[in-house]
């Protein structure tokens, strides 16, 4: 699903796997959180890196729907929403 979403809807998803057990017991979840809390919070801060912003019409300053955005050397153009 992640690959399909990225290629077809410009949605970037991440699955972080912390162990070999697909469904750990509920009482084990606090342990996983404590062991990985700092790393996960640091990872979430990375959302502020990279290219971001708005595509605006120069004349009226309104958002441009369906504008295609390309970055050199990355073969994955994305489109703006409404």
C-alpha positions in Angstrom: 0.0 0.0 0.0 2.8 2.4 0.8 4.4 2.1 -2.6 1.0 2.5 -4.4 0.1 5.6 -2.3 3.5 7.3 -2.9 3.4 6.7 -6.7 -0.3 7.4 -7.2 -1.4 9.9 -4.6 1.8 11.6 -3.5 1.2 10.3 0.0 4.4 9.3 1.9 3.9 6.6 4.5 6.3 4.9 6.8 6.0 1.6 8.7 8.5 1.2 11.5 9.0 -2.4 12.6 10.5 -2.9 16.0 10.5 -6.6 16.3 9.6 -9.9 14.8 6.2 -10.2 16.5 3.5 -8.8 14.3 1.0 -8.3 17.2 2.9 -7.8 20.5 0.9 -8.1 23.7 -0.6 -4.9 25.0 1.5 -5.0 28.2 4.7 -4.9 26.0 3.8 -1.7 24.2 5.0 0.7 27.0 8.4 -1.0 26.8 8.6 -0.5 23.0 7.7 3.2 23.5 10.3 3.8 26.1 13.0 2.0 24.1 12.2 4.0 20.9 10.6 7.3 22.1 13.6 9.6 21.5 14.3 8.1 18.1 10.7 8.3 17.0 10.4 12.0 18.1 13.6 12.9 16.3 12.3 11.1 13.2 9.1 13.1 13.3 11.1 16.4 13.5 12.5 15.6 10.1 9.2 16.5 8.4 10.5 20.1 8.5 13.4 19.3 6.2 13.4 19.2 2.4 11.3 21.0 -0.1 8.0 22.4 0.9 5.7 25.4 0.3 2.9 26.6 -1.8 2.4 26.9 -5.6 0.6 30.3 -6.0 -0.7 32.2 -9.0 1.6 35.2 -9.4 -1.3 37.5 -10.4 -3.9 36.7 -7.7 -1.8 34.8 -5.1 -4.2 31.9 -5.1 -3.2 28.2 -4.9 -2.7 26.5 -8.3 -4.6 23.2 -8.4 -3.0 20.2 -10.2 0.4 22.0 -10.8 3.1 19.5 -11.5 6.3 19.9 -9.3 9.5 18.2 -10.4 12.9 18.1 -8.6 16.1 17.6 -10.7 17.4 14.0 -10.5 14.3 12.7 -8.8 12.1 10.8 -11.2 8.8 11.3 -9.3 6.9 14.5 -10.1 4.1 15.4 -7.7 0.9 17.4 -8.2 -0.7 20.0 -6.0 -4.2 19.5 -4.6 -7.0 22.0 -4.7 
